[in-house]
Amino acid sequence: MTHSEICAILATITHGKGWSQMSSRKDSATKEDFDDFKKEIVHEFHIVSEGLVSQVKQVAEGVVNLNEKLDRTRQELKAEIQETRQEVLAAIKFSYAELDRRITTLEREFFDLKLRVEKIENRSVS
């Protein structure tokens, strides 16, 4: 039996026309013909199911690969964020130290100027 014959027989059975019409289509539909048909249907099912299983395995492998890639990317981004964070903290610490030094210098200069102004005012009062 060819694939097209199987499809025709299957269509006949599927549409509810049953065995009687199948036997009228073929002059001598026997139990042997039905057994052959059944074996071919089972064989076709196995072929289709093997292909489907293969495709499902490919999809599963793709999902696993994608998960691994996502995990690697996540780890790389996490490391990059940590590195950037450390750089930013170092820059802030440096900037804070620089600002602290400048303010201390200004305070010292202000104090010196204040003392000079007081000395000048004390001289002019006397």
Backbone atoms as SQL, in Angstrom:
CREATE TABLE atoms (id INTEGER PRIMARY KEY, chain TEXT, resi INTEGER, resn TEXT, atom TEXT, x REAL, y REAL, z REAL);
INSERT INTO atoms VALUES
  (1, 'A', 1, 'MET', 'N', 0.835, -1.187, 0.000),
  (2, 'A', 1, 'MET', 'CA', 0.000, 0.000, 0.000),
  (3, 'A', 1, 'MET', 'C', 0.874, 1.242, 0.000),
  (4, 'A', 2, 'THR', 'N', 0.470, 2.203, -0.786),
  (5, 'A', 2, 'THR', 'CA', 1.224, 3.443, -0.837),
  (6, 'A', 2, 'THR', 'C', 0.698, 4.410, 0.218),
  (7, 'A', 3, 'HIS', 'N', 1.469, 5.451, 0.388),
  (8, 'A', 3, 'HIS', 'CA', 1.087, 6.483, 1.366),
  (9, 'A', 3, 'HIS', 'C', -0.254, 7.113, 1.001),
  (10, 'A', 4, 'SER', 'N', -0.477, 7.355, -0.275),
  (11, 'A', 4, 'SER', 'CA', -1.740, 7.971, -0.701),
  (12, 'A', 4, 'SER', 'C', -2.916, 7.033, -0.467),
  (13, 'A', 5, 'GLU', 'N', -2.702, 5.732, -0.652),
  (14, 'A', 5, 'GLU', 'CA', -3.770, 4.768, -0.361),
  (15, 'A', 5, 'GLU', 'C', -4.097, 4.765, 1.126),
  (16, 'A', 6, 'ILE', 'N', -3.059, 4.839, 1.952),
  (17, 'A', 6, 'ILE', 'CA', -3.276, 4.869, 3.400),
  (18, 'A', 6, 'ILE', 'C', -4.070, 6.109, 3.772),
  (19, 'A', 7, 'CYS', 'N', -3.679, 7.240, 3.198),
  (20, 'A', 7, 'CYS', 'CA', -4.395, 8.484, 3.495),
  (21, 'A', 7, 'CYS', 'C', -5.850, 8.399, 3.051),
  (22, 'A', 8, 'ALA', 'N', -6.099, 7.803, 1.900),
  (23, 'A', 8, 'ALA', 'CA', -7.470, 7.663, 1.396),
  (24, 'A', 8, 'ALA', 'C', -8.287, 6.762, 2.313),
  (25, 'A', 9, 'ILE', 'N', -7.701, 5.656, 2.718),
  (26, 'A', 9, 'ILE', 'CA', -8.404, 4.735, 3.616),
  (27, 'A', 9, 'ILE', 'C', -8.658, 5.405, 4.955),
  (28, 'A', 10, 'LEU', 'N', -7.651, 6.096, 5.464),
  (29, 'A', 10, 'LEU', 'CA', -7.805, 6.784, 6.744),
  (30, 'A', 10, 'LEU', 'C', -8.889, 7.857, 6.647),
  (31, 'A', 11, 'ALA', 'N', -8.933, 8.568, 5.543),
  (32, 'A', 11, 'ALA', 'CA', -9.961, 9.596, 5.356),
  (33, 'A', 11, 'ALA', 'C', -11.338, 8.956, 5.312),
  (34, 'A', 12, 'THR', 'N', -11.443, 7.815, 4.669),
  (35, 'A', 12, 'THR', 'CA', -12.717, 7.104, 4.593),
  (36, 'A', 12, 'THR', 'C', -13.193, 6.698, 5.973),
  (37, 'A', 13, 'ILE', 'N', -12.288, 6.134, 6.760),
  (38, 'A', 13, 'ILE', 'CA', -12.645, 5.695, 8.111),
  (39, 'A', 13, 'ILE', 'C', -12.949, 6.900, 8.988),
  (40, 'A', 14, 'THR', 'N', -12.156, 7.939, 8.879),
  (41, 'A', 14, 'THR', 'CA', -12.308, 9.117, 9.715),
  (42, 'A', 14, 'THR', 'C', -13.644, 9.815, 9.467),
  (43, 'A', 15, 'HIS', 'N', -14.112, 9.821, 8.260),
  (44, 'A', 15, 'HIS', 'CA', -15.360, 10.499, 7.941),
  (45, 'A', 15, 'HIS', 'C', -16.580, 9.642, 8.244),
  (46, 'A', 16, 'GLY', 'N', -16.410, 8.562, 8.960),
  (47, 'A', 16, 'GLY', 'CA', -17.518, 7.758, 9.450),
  (48, 'A', 16, 'GLY', 'C', -18.151, 6.855, 8.408),
  (49, 'A', 17, 'LYS', 'N', -17.470, 6.632, 7.305),
  (50, 'A', 17, 'LYS', 'CA', -18.073, 5.797, 6.269),
  (51, 'A', 17, 'LYS', 'C', -17.809, 4.318, 6.542),
  (52, 'A', 18, 'GLY', 'N', -16.819, 4.078, 7.384),
  (53, 'A', 18, 'GLY', 'CA', -16.619, 2.731, 7.910),
  (54, 'A', 18, 'GLY', 'C', -16.015, 1.729, 6.950),
  (55, 'A', 19, 'TRP', 'N', -16.003, 0.505, 7.406),
  (56, 'A', 19, 'TRP', 'CA', -15.361, -0.609, 6.709),
  (57, 'A', 19, 'TRP', 'C', -16.120, -1.002, 5.455),
  (58, 'A', 20, 'SER', 'N', -17.439, -0.830, 5.464),
  (59, 'A', 20, 'SER', 'CA', -18.230, -1.268, 4.308),
  (60, 'A', 20, 'SER', 'C', -17.865, -0.474, 3.061),
  (61, 'A', 21, 'GLN', 'N', -17.693, 0.819, 3.203),
  (62, 'A', 21, 'GLN', 'CA', -17.321, 1.610, 2.034),
  (63, 'A', 21, 'GLN', 'C', -15.885, 1.321, 1.631),
  (64, 'A', 22, 'MET', 'N', -15.000, 1.028, 2.627),
  (65, 'A', 22, 'MET', 'CA', -13.619, 0.693, 2.306),
  (66, 'A', 22, 'MET', 'C', -13.601, -0.597, 1.483),
  (67, 'A', 23, 'SER', 'N', -14.440, -1.547, 1.842),
  (68, 'A', 23, 'SER', 'CA', -14.450, -2.804, 1.096),
  (69, 'A', 23, 'SER', 'C', -15.070, -2.607, -0.280),
  (70, 'A', 24, 'SER', 'N', -16.004, -1.633, -0.429),
  (71, 'A', 24, 'SER', 'CA', -16.581, -1.398, -1.749),
  (72, 'A', 24, 'SER', 'C', -15.578, -0.674, -2.649),
  (73, 'A', 25, 'ARG', 'N', -14.683, 0.123, -2.058),
  (74, 'A', 25, 'ARG', 'CA', -13.669, 0.804, -2.835),
  (75, 'A', 25, 'ARG', 'C', -12.671, -0.190, -3.392),
  (76, 'A', 26, 'LYS', 'N', -12.366, -1.170, -2.598),
  (77, 'A', 26, 'LYS', 'CA', -11.492, -2.252, -3.059),
  (78, 'A', 26, 'LYS', 'C', -12.379, -3.482, -3.222),
  (79, 'A', 27, 'ASP', 'N', -12.158, -4.220, -4.239),
  (80, 'A', 27, 'ASP', 'CA', -13.032, -5.366, -4.500),
  (81, 'A', 27, 'ASP', 'C', -12.948, -6.425, -3.419),
  (82, 'A', 28, 'SER', 'N', -11.777, -6.614, -2.841),
  (83, 'A', 28, 'SER', 'CA', -11.658, -7.692, -1.862),
  (84, 'A', 28, 'SER', 'C', -10.881, -7.220, -0.641),
  (85, 'A', 29, 'ALA', 'N', -11.519, -6.389, 0.173),
  (86, 'A', 29, 'ALA', 'CA', -10.896, -5.934, 1.409),
  (87, 'A', 29, 'ALA', 'C', -11.039, -7.058, 2.426),
  (88, 'A', 30, 'THR', 'N', -9.923, -7.567, 2.863),
  (89, 'A', 30, 'THR', 'CA', -9.933, -8.698, 3.790),
  (90, 'A', 30, 'THR', 'C', -9.350, -8.273, 5.118),
  (91, 'A', 31, 'LYS', 'N', -9.415, -9.202, 6.047),
  (92, 'A', 31, 'LYS', 'CA', -8.817, -8.958, 7.361),
  (93, 'A', 31, 'LYS', 'C', -7.315, -8.725, 7.198),
  (94, 'A', 32, 'GLU', 'N', -6.718, -9.411, 6.257),
  (95, 'A', 32, 'GLU', 'CA', -5.285, -9.245, 5.986),
  (96, 'A', 32, 'GLU', 'C', -4.993, -7.824, 5.509),
  (97, 'A', 33, 'ASP', 'N', -5.882, -7.293, 4.637),
  (98, 'A', 33, 'ASP', 'CA', -5.723, -5.914, 4.177),
  (99, 'A', 33, 'ASP', 'C', -5.831, -4.942, 5.352),
  (100, 'A', 34, 'PHE', 'N', -6.803, -5.215, 6.222),
  (101, 'A', 34, 'PHE', 'CA', -6.983, -4.360, 7.386),
  (102, 'A', 34, 'PHE', 'C', -5.763, -4.430, 8.301),
  (103, 'A', 35, 'ASP', 'N', -5.204, -5.617, 8.507),
  (104, 'A', 35, 'ASP', 'CA', -4.004, -5.773, 9.335),
  (105, 'A', 35, 'ASP', 'C', -2.818, -5.039, 8.711),
  (106, 'A', 36, 'ASP', 'N', -2.691, -5.144, 7.387),
  (107, 'A', 36, 'ASP', 'CA', -1.621, -4.412, 6.702),
  (108, 'A', 36, 'ASP', 'C', -1.792, -2.905, 6.879),
  (109, 'A', 37, 'PHE', 'N', -3.038, -2.484, 6.724),
  (110, 'A', 37, 'PHE', 'CA', -3.348, -1.062, 6.913),
  (111, 'A', 37, 'PHE', 'C', -2.982, -0.618, 8.326),
  (112, 'A', 38, 'LYS', 'N', -3.364, -1.406, 9.291),
  (113, 'A', 38, 'LYS', 'CA', -3.076, -1.092, 10.690),
  (114, 'A', 38, 'LYS', 'C', -1.567, -1.018, 10.923),
  (115, 'A', 39, 'LYS', 'N', -0.828, -1.970, 10.369),
  (116, 'A', 39, 'LYS', 'CA', 0.634, -1.972, 10.532),
  (117, 'A', 39, 'LYS', 'C', 1.248, -0.726, 9.897),
  (118, 'A', 40, 'GLU', 'N', 0.739, -0.352, 8.729),
  (119, 'A', 40, 'GLU', 'CA', 1.276, 0.822, 8.055),
  (120, 'A', 40, 'GLU', 'C', 0.949, 2.107, 8.819),
  (121, 'A', 41, 'ILE', 'N', -0.256, 2.166, 9.377),
  (122, 'A', 41, 'ILE', 'CA', -0.621, 3.335, 10.189),
  (123, 'A', 41, 'ILE', 'C', 0.292, 3.418, 11.404),
  (124, 'A', 42, 'VAL', 'N', 0.521, 2.293, 12.069),
  (125, 'A', 42, 'VAL', 'CA', 1.405, 2.270, 13.240),
  (126, 'A', 42, 'VAL', 'C', 2.811, 2.670, 12.827),
  (127, 'A', 43, 'HIS', 'N', 3.261, 2.157, 11.684),
  (128, 'A', 43, 'HIS', 'CA', 4.595, 2.492, 11.179),
  (129, 'A', 43, 'HIS', 'C', 4.696, 4.004, 10.899),
  (130, 'A', 44, 'GLU', 'N', 3.690, 4.569, 10.224),
  (131, 'A', 44, 'GLU', 'CA', 3.680, 6.002, 9.942),
  (132, 'A', 44, 'GLU', 'C', 3.669, 6.810, 11.240),
  (133, 'A', 45, 'PHE', 'N', 2.895, 6.332, 12.213),
  (134, 'A', 45, 'PHE', 'CA', 2.844, 7.012, 13.506),
  (135, 'A', 45, 'PHE', 'C', 4.219, 7.013, 14.161),
  (136, 'A', 46, 'HIS', 'N', 4.909, 5.875, 14.093),
  (137, 'A', 46, 'HIS', 'CA', 6.253, 5.803, 14.683),
  (138, 'A', 46, 'HIS', 'C', 7.212, 6.762, 13.985),
  (139, 'A', 47, 'ILE', 'N', 7.105, 6.846, 12.674),
  (140, 'A', 47, 'ILE', 'CA', 7.975, 7.760, 11.930),
  (141, 'A', 47, 'ILE', 'C', 7.694, 9.212, 12.342),
  (142, 'A', 48, 'VAL', 'N', 6.419, 9.546, 12.390),
  (143, 'A', 48, 'VAL', 'CA', 6.042, 10.913, 12.768),
  (144, 'A', 48, 'VAL', 'C', 6.457, 11.200, 14.209),
  (145, 'A', 49, 'SER', 'N', 6.218, 10.244, 15.104),
  (146, 'A', 49, 'SER', 'CA', 6.557, 10.472, 16.512),
  (147, 'A', 49, 'SER', 'C', 8.069, 10.566, 16.716),
  (148, 'A', 50, 'GLU', 'N', 8.844, 9.798, 15.958),
  (149, 'A', 50, 'GLU', 'CA', 10.307, 9.909, 16.061),
  (150, 'A', 50, 'GLU', 'C', 10.763, 11.303, 15.632),
  (151, 'A', 51, 'GLY', 'N', 10.178, 11.805, 14.551),
  (152, 'A', 51, 'GLY', 'CA', 10.518, 13.156, 14.105),
  (153, 'A', 51, 'GLY', 'C', 10.136, 14.199, 15.139),
  (154, 'A', 52, 'LEU', 'N', 8.973, 14.002, 15.749),
  (155, 'A', 52, 'LEU', 'CA', 8.515, 14.932, 16.767),
  (156, 'A', 52, 'LEU', 'C', 9.418, 14.894, 17.995),
  (157, 'A', 53, 'VAL', 'N', 9.793, 13.704, 18.407),
  (158, 'A', 53, 'VAL', 'CA', 10.699, 13.555, 19.559),
  (159, 'A', 53, 'VAL', 'C', 12.032, 14.232, 19.252),
  (160, 'A', 54, 'SER', 'N', 12.512, 14.057, 18.032),
  (161, 'A', 54, 'SER', 'CA', 13.767, 14.691, 17.632),
  (162, 'A', 54, 'SER', 'C', 13.650, 16.206, 17.699),
  (163, 'A', 55, 'GLN', 'N', 12.541, 16.743, 17.230),
  (164, 'A', 55, 'GLN', 'CA', 12.343, 18.190, 17.268),
  (165, 'A', 55, 'GLN', 'C', 12.232, 18.699, 18.706),
  (166, 'A', 56, 'VAL', 'N', 11.558, 17.944, 19.554),
  (167, 'A', 56, 'VAL', 'CA', 11.438, 18.342, 20.961),
  (168, 'A', 56, 'VAL', 'C', 12.816, 18.339, 21.624),
  (169, 'A', 57, 'LYS', 'N', 13.632, 17.344, 21.306),
  (170, 'A', 57, 'LYS', 'CA', 14.991, 17.295, 21.851),
  (171, 'A', 57, 'LYS', 'C', 15.802, 18.501, 21.395),
  (172, 'A', 58, 'GLN', 'N', 15.661, 18.879, 20.123),
  (173, 'A', 58, 'GLN', 'CA', 16.372, 20.047, 19.616),
  (174, 'A', 58, 'GLN', 'C', 15.938, 21.320, 20.342),
  (175, 'A', 59, 'VAL', 'N', 14.638, 21.439, 20.561),
  (176, 'A', 59, 'VAL', 'CA', 14.141, 22.611, 21.288),
  (177, 'A', 59, 'VAL', 'C', 14.686, 22.603, 22.713),
  (178, 'A', 60, 'ALA', 'N', 14.681, 21.445, 23.365),
  (179, 'A', 60, 'ALA', 'CA', 15.195, 21.349, 24.732),
  (180, 'A', 60, 'ALA', 'C', 16.676, 21.710, 24.781),
  (181, 'A', 61, 'GLU', 'N', 17.450, 21.238, 23.827),
  (182, 'A', 61, 'GLU', 'CA', 18.873, 21.588, 23.772),
  (183, 'A', 61, 'GLU', 'C', 19.043, 23.089, 23.575),
  (184, 'A', 62, 'GLY', 'N', 18.196, 23.672, 22.725),
  (185, 'A', 62, 'GLY', 'CA', 18.251, 25.110, 22.507),
  (186, 'A', 62, 'GLY', 'C', 17.940, 25.883, 23.782),
  (187, 'A', 63, 'VAL', 'N', 16.972, 25.404, 24.537),
  (188, 'A', 63, 'VAL', 'CA', 16.616, 26.063, 25.796),
  (189, 'A', 63, 'VAL', 'C', 17.774, 25.965, 26.779),
  (190, 'A', 64, 'VAL', 'N', 18.392, 24.790, 26.864),
  (191, 'A', 64, 'VAL', 'CA', 19.534, 24.611, 27.771),
  (192, 'A', 64, 'VAL', 'C', 20.671, 25.543, 27.366),
  (193, 'A', 65, 'ASN', 'N', 20.971, 25.586, 26.076),
  (194, 'A', 65, 'ASN', 'CA', 22.046, 26.472, 25.597),
  (195, 'A', 65, 'ASN', 'C', 21.729, 27.933, 25.881),
  (196, 'A', 66, 'LEU', 'N', 20.481, 28.305, 25.676),
  (197, 'A', 66, 'LEU', 'CA', 20.079, 29.683, 25.933),
  (198, 'A', 66, 'LEU', 'C', 20.188, 30.015, 27.420),
  (199, 'A', 67, 'ASN', 'N', 19.795, 29.076, 28.278),
  (200, 'A', 67, 'ASN', 'CA', 19.922, 29.294, 29.723),
  (201, 'A', 67, 'ASN', 'C', 21.379, 29.457, 30.134),
  (202, 'A', 68, 'GLU', 'N', 22.250, 28.629, 29.561),
  (203, 'A', 68, 'GLU', 'CA', 23.680, 28.738, 29.874),
  (204, 'A', 68, 'GLU', 'C', 24.226, 30.087, 29.417),
  (205, 'A', 69, 'LYS', 'N', 23.830, 30.500, 28.218),
  (206, 'A', 69, 'LYS', 'CA', 24.288, 31.797, 27.699),
  (207, 'A', 69, 'LYS', 'C', 23.768, 32.932, 28.570),
  (208, 'A', 70, 'LEU', 'N', 22.517, 32.830, 28.981),
  (209, 'A', 70, 'LEU', 'CA', 21.924, 33.844, 29.851),
  (210, 'A', 70, 'LEU', 'C', 22.649, 33.905, 31.197),
  (211, 'A', 71, 'ASP', 'N', 22.988, 32.737, 31.749),
  (212, 'A', 71, 'ASP', 'CA', 23.728, 32.704, 33.015),
  (213, 'A', 71, 'ASP', 'C', 25.108, 33.336, 32.867),
  (214, 'A', 72, 'ARG', 'N', 25.805, 33.017, 31.763),
  (215, 'A', 72, 'ARG', 'CA', 27.126, 33.612, 31.534),
  (216, 'A', 72, 'ARG', 'C', 27.018, 35.131, 31.402),
  (217, 'A', 73, 'THR', 'N', 26.033, 35.581, 30.630),
  (218, 'A', 73, 'THR', 'CA', 25.847, 37.020, 30.442),
  (219, 'A', 73, 'THR', 'C', 25.527, 37.696, 31.763),
  (220, 'A', 74, 'ARG', 'N', 24.701, 37.045, 32.554),
  (221, 'A', 74, 'ARG', 'CA', 24.343, 37.598, 33.871),
  (222, 'A', 74, 'ARG', 'C', 25.581, 37.729, 34.747),
  (223, 'A', 75, 'GLN', 'N', 26.427, 36.704, 34.757),
  (224, 'A', 75, 'GLN', 'CA', 27.641, 36.749, 35.563),
  (225, 'A', 75, 'GLN', 'C', 28.591, 37.839, 35.063),
  (226, 'A', 76, 'GLU', 'N', 28.707, 37.958, 33.735),
  (227, 'A', 76, 'GLU', 'CA', 29.566, 39.001, 33.170),
  (228, 'A', 76, 'GLU', 'C', 29.047, 40.387, 33.552),
  (229, 'A', 77, 'LEU', 'N', 27.742, 40.587, 33.440),
  (230, 'A', 77, 'LEU', 'CA', 27.165, 41.879, 33.802),
  (231, 'A', 77, 'LEU', 'C', 27.324, 42.166, 35.289),
  (232, 'A', 78, 'LYS', 'N', 27.149, 41.143, 36.093),
  (233, 'A', 78, 'LYS', 'CA', 27.303, 41.316, 37.542),
  (234, 'A', 78, 'LYS', 'C', 28.740, 41.726, 37.873),
  (235, 'A', 79, 'ALA', 'N', 29.715, 41.067, 37.236),
  (236, 'A', 79, 'ALA', 'CA', 31.120, 41.417, 37.466),
  (237, 'A', 79, 'ALA', 'C', 31.411, 42.832, 36.979),
  (238, 'A', 80, 'GLU', 'N', 30.862, 43.184, 35.818),
  (239, 'A', 80, 'GLU', 'CA', 31.086, 44.523, 35.267),
  (240, 'A', 80, 'GLU', 'C', 30.460, 45.591, 36.172),
  (241, 'A', 81, 'ILE', 'N', 29.269, 45.319, 36.669),
  (242, 'A', 81, 'ILE', 'CA', 28.609, 46.268, 37.580),
  (243, 'A', 81, 'ILE', 'C', 29.429, 46.430, 38.851),
  (244, 'A', 82, 'GLN', 'N', 29.937, 45.335, 39.383),
  (245, 'A', 82, 'GLN', 'CA', 30.745, 45.395, 40.606),
  (246, 'A', 82, 'GLN', 'C', 32.019, 46.205, 40.366),
  (247, 'A', 83, 'GLU', 'N', 32.653, 45.959, 39.221),
  (248, 'A', 83, 'GLU', 'CA', 33.878, 46.699, 38.885),
  (249, 'A', 83, 'GLU', 'C', 33.586, 48.195, 38.749),
  (250, 'A', 84, 'THR', 'N', 32.514, 48.511, 38.041),
  (251, 'A', 84, 'THR', 'CA', 32.128, 49.912, 37.861),
  (252, 'A', 84, 'THR', 'C', 31.790, 50.551, 39.202),
  (253, 'A', 85, 'ARG', 'N', 31.108, 49.815, 40.043),
  (254, 'A', 85, 'ARG', 'CA', 30.755, 50.321, 41.375),
  (255, 'A', 85, 'ARG', 'C', 32.016, 50.660, 42.169),
  (256, 'A', 86, 'GLN', 'N', 32.999, 49.767, 42.106),
  (257, 'A', 86, 'GLN', 'CA', 34.256, 50.013, 42.821),
  (258, 'A', 86, 'GLN', 'C', 34.958, 51.252, 42.272),
  (259, 'A', 87, 'GLU', 'N', 34.943, 51.404, 40.945),
  (260, 'A', 87, 'GLU', 'CA', 35.559, 52.577, 40.334),
  (261, 'A', 87, 'GLU', 'C', 34.848, 53.862, 40.761),
  (262, 'A', 88, 'VAL', 'N', 33.521, 53.827, 40.777),
  (263, 'A', 88, 'VAL', 'CA', 32.748, 55.010, 41.180),
  (264, 'A', 88, 'VAL', 'C', 33.016, 55.337, 42.644),
  (265, 'A', 89, 'LEU', 'N', 33.024, 54.310, 43.500),
  (266, 'A', 89, 'LEU', 'CA', 33.306, 54.557, 44.917),
  (267, 'A', 89, 'LEU', 'C', 34.701, 55.146, 45.118),
  (268, 'A', 90, 'ALA', 'N', 35.674, 54.630, 44.368),
  (269, 'A', 90, 'ALA', 'CA', 37.036, 55.168, 44.472),
  (270, 'A', 90, 'ALA', 'C', 37.071, 56.628, 44.016),
  (271, 'A', 91, 'ALA', 'N', 36.361, 56.935, 42.926),
  (272, 'A', 91, 'ALA', 'CA', 36.326, 58.310, 42.434),
  (273, 'A', 91, 'ALA', 'C', 35.649, 59.236, 43.444),
  (274, 'A', 92, 'ILE', 'N', 34.567, 58.761, 44.053),
  (275, 'A', 92, 'ILE', 'CA', 33.875, 59.571, 45.058),
  (276, 'A', 92, 'ILE', 'C', 34.779, 59.782, 46.269),
  (277, 'A', 93, 'LYS', 'N', 35.445, 58.714, 46.683),
  (278, 'A', 93, 'LYS', 'CA', 36.336, 58.832, 47.842),
  (279, 'A', 93, 'LYS', 'C', 37.453, 59.828, 47.554),
  (280, 'A', 94, 'PHE', 'N', 38.026, 59.740, 46.347),
  (281, 'A', 94, 'PHE', 'CA', 39.081, 60.678, 45.962),
  (282, 'A', 94, 'PHE', 'C', 38.537, 62.101, 45.936),
  (283, 'A', 95, 'SER', 'N', 37.352, 62.265, 45.324),
  (284, 'A', 95, 'SER', 'CA', 36.749, 63.601, 45.251),
  (285, 'A', 95, 'SER', 'C', 36.455, 64.134, 46.643),
  (286, 'A', 96, 'TYR', 'N', 35.948, 63.301, 47.509),
  (287, 'A', 96, 'TYR', 'CA', 35.656, 63.726, 48.877),
  (288, 'A', 96, 'TYR', 'C', 36.940, 64.143, 49.587),
  (289, 'A', 97, 'ALA', 'N', 37.986, 63.361, 49.427),
  (290, 'A', 97, 'ALA', 'CA', 39.266, 63.703, 50.066),
  (291, 'A', 97, 'ALA', 'C', 39.796, 65.026, 49.519),
  (292, 'A', 98, 'GLU', 'N', 39.665, 65.220, 48.213),
  (293, 'A', 98, 'GLU', 'CA', 40.127, 66.466, 47.594),
  (294, 'A', 98, 'GLU', 'C', 39.307, 67.647, 48.099),
  (295, 'A', 99, 'LEU', 'N', 37.991, 67.487, 48.164),
  (296, 'A', 99, 'LEU', 'CA', 37.140, 68.567, 48.677),
  (297, 'A', 99, 'LEU', 'C', 37.449, 68.852, 50.148),
  (298, 'A', 100, 'ASP', 'N', 37.670, 67.822, 50.921),
  (299, 'A', 100, 'ASP', 'CA', 38.004, 68.001, 52.332),
  (300, 'A', 100, 'ASP', 'C', 39.307, 68.784, 52.482),
  (301, 'A', 101, 'ARG', 'N', 40.303, 68.442, 51.648),
  (302, 'A', 101, 'ARG', 'CA', 41.578, 69.162, 51.683),
  (303, 'A', 101, 'ARG', 'C', 41.384, 70.630, 51.327),
  (304, 'A', 102, 'ARG', 'N', 40.582, 70.900, 50.300),
  (305, 'A', 102, 'ARG', 'CA', 40.355, 72.276, 49.867),
  (306, 'A', 102, 'ARG', 'C', 39.604, 73.075, 50.935),
  (307, 'A', 103, 'ILE', 'N', 38.615, 72.458, 51.557),
  (308, 'A', 103, 'ILE', 'CA', 37.862, 73.158, 52.616),
  (309, 'A', 103, 'ILE', 'C', 38.758, 73.432, 53.809),
  (310, 'A', 104, 'THR', 'N', 39.576, 72.465, 54.170),
  (311, 'A', 104, 'THR', 'CA', 40.513, 72.667, 55.284),
  (312, 'A', 104, 'THR', 'C', 41.464, 73.816, 54.978),
  (313, 'A', 105, 'THR', 'N', 41.955, 73.886, 53.749),
  (314, 'A', 105, 'THR', 'CA', 42.836, 74.977, 53.341),
  (315, 'A', 105, 'THR', 'C', 42.107, 76.312, 53.428),
  (316, 'A', 106, 'LEU', 'N', 40.873, 76.346, 52.906),
  (317, 'A', 106, 'LEU', 'CA', 40.084, 77.584, 52.977),
  (318, 'A', 106, 'LEU', 'C', 39.814, 78.001, 54.421),
  (319, 'A', 107, 'GLU', 'N', 39.487, 77.026, 55.268),
  (320, 'A', 107, 'GLU', 'CA', 39.249, 77.354, 56.673),
  (321, 'A', 107, 'GLU', 'C', 40.512, 77.928, 57.327),
  (322, 'A', 108, 'ARG', 'N', 41.644, 77.318, 57.011),
  (323, 'A', 108, 'ARG', 'CA', 42.917, 77.803, 57.562),
  (324, 'A', 108, 'ARG', 'C', 43.199, 79.217, 57.069),
  (325, 'A', 109, 'GLU', 'N', 43.004, 79.453, 55.755),
  (326, 'A', 109, 'GLU', 'CA', 43.242, 80.782, 55.192),
  (327, 'A', 109, 'GLU', 'C', 42.252, 81.801, 55.762),
  (328, 'A', 110, 'PHE', 'N', 40.998, 81.381, 55.931),
  (329, 'A', 110, 'PHE', 'CA', 40.005, 82.265, 56.524),
  (330, 'A', 110, 'PHE', 'C', 40.403, 82.637, 57.944),
  (331, 'A', 111, 'PHE', 'N', 40.845, 81.650, 58.707),
  (332, 'A', 111, 'PHE', 'CA', 41.269, 81.911, 60.080),
  (333, 'A', 111, 'PHE', 'C', 42.453, 82.876, 60.096),
  (334, 'A', 112, 'ASP', 'N', 43.431, 82.660, 59.187),
  (335, 'A', 112, 'ASP', 'CA', 44.584, 83.567, 59.089),
  (336, 'A', 112, 'ASP', 'C', 44.139, 84.983, 58.725),
  (337, 'A', 113, 'LEU', 'N', 43.217, 85.093, 57.759),
  (338, 'A', 113, 'LEU', 'CA', 42.713, 86.416, 57.378),
  (339, 'A', 113, 'LEU', 'C', 41.956, 87.078, 58.523),
  (340, 'A', 114, 'LYS', 'N', 41.205, 86.298, 59.236),
  (341, 'A', 114, 'LYS', 'CA', 40.462, 86.833, 60.379),
  (342, 'A', 114, 'LYS', 'C', 41.434, 87.388, 61.424),
  (343, 'A', 115, 'LEU', 'N', 42.507, 86.654, 61.673),
  (344, 'A', 115, 'LEU', 'CA', 43.515, 87.133, 62.621),
  (345, 'A', 115, 'LEU', 'C', 44.160, 88.421, 62.122),
  (346, 'A', 116, 'ARG', 'N', 44.466, 88.483, 60.839),
  (347, 'A', 116, 'ARG', 'CA', 45.079, 89.694, 60.272),
  (348, 'A', 116, 'ARG', 'C', 44.142, 90.888, 60.384),
  (349, 'A', 117, 'VAL', 'N', 42.841, 90.636, 60.090),
  (350, 'A', 117, 'VAL', 'CA', 41.866, 91.724, 60.190),
  (351, 'A', 117, 'VAL', 'C', 41.769, 92.197, 61.631),
  (352, 'A', 118, 'GLU', 'N', 41.751, 91.293, 62.563),
  (353, 'A', 118, 'GLU', 'CA', 41.681, 91.674, 63.981),
  (354, 'A', 118, 'GLU', 'C', 42.919, 92.490, 64.378),
  (355, 'A', 119, 'LYS', 'N', 44.090, 92.084, 63.905),
  (356, 'A', 119, 'LYS', 'CA', 45.312, 92.835, 64.222),
  (357, 'A', 119, 'LYS', 'C', 45.233, 94.234, 63.651),
  (358, 'A', 120, 'ILE', 'N', 44.749, 94.324, 62.385),
  (359, 'A', 120, 'ILE', 'CA', 44.639, 95.626, 61.743),
  (360, 'A', 120, 'ILE', 'C', 43.641, 96.498, 62.500),
  (361, 'A', 121, 'GLU', 'N', 42.513, 95.930, 62.882),
  (362, 'A', 121, 'GLU', 'CA', 41.504, 96.697, 63.613),
  (363, 'A', 121, 'GLU', 'C', 42.032, 97.139, 64.978),
  (364, 'A', 122, 'ASN', 'N', 42.794, 96.283, 65.619),
  (365, 'A', 122, 'ASN', 'CA', 43.363, 96.633, 66.924),
  (366, 'A', 122, 'ASN', 'C', 44.378, 97.778, 66.771),
  (367, 'A', 123, 'ARG', 'N', 45.134, 97.830, 65.711),
  (368, 'A', 123, 'ARG', 'CA', 46.089, 98.899, 65.477),
  (369, 'A', 123, 'ARG', 'C', 45.383, 100.215, 65.199),
  (370, 'A', 124, 'SER', 'N', 44.322, 100.156, 64.424),
  (371, 'A', 124, 'SER', 'CA', 43.656, 101.396, 64.081),
  (372, 'A', 124, 'SER', 'C', 42.844, 101.941, 65.249),
  (373, 'A', 125, 'VAL', 'N', 42.421, 101.124, 66.184),
  (374, 'A', 125, 'VAL', 'CA', 41.681, 101.574, 67.353),
  (375, 'A', 125, 'VAL', 'C', 42.688, 102.227, 68.315),
  (376, 'A', 126, 'SER', 'N', 43.850, 101.718, 68.396),
  (377, 'A', 126, 'SER', 'CA', 44.803, 102.272, 69.352),
  (378, 'A', 126, 'SER', 'C', 45.476, 103.499, 68.891);
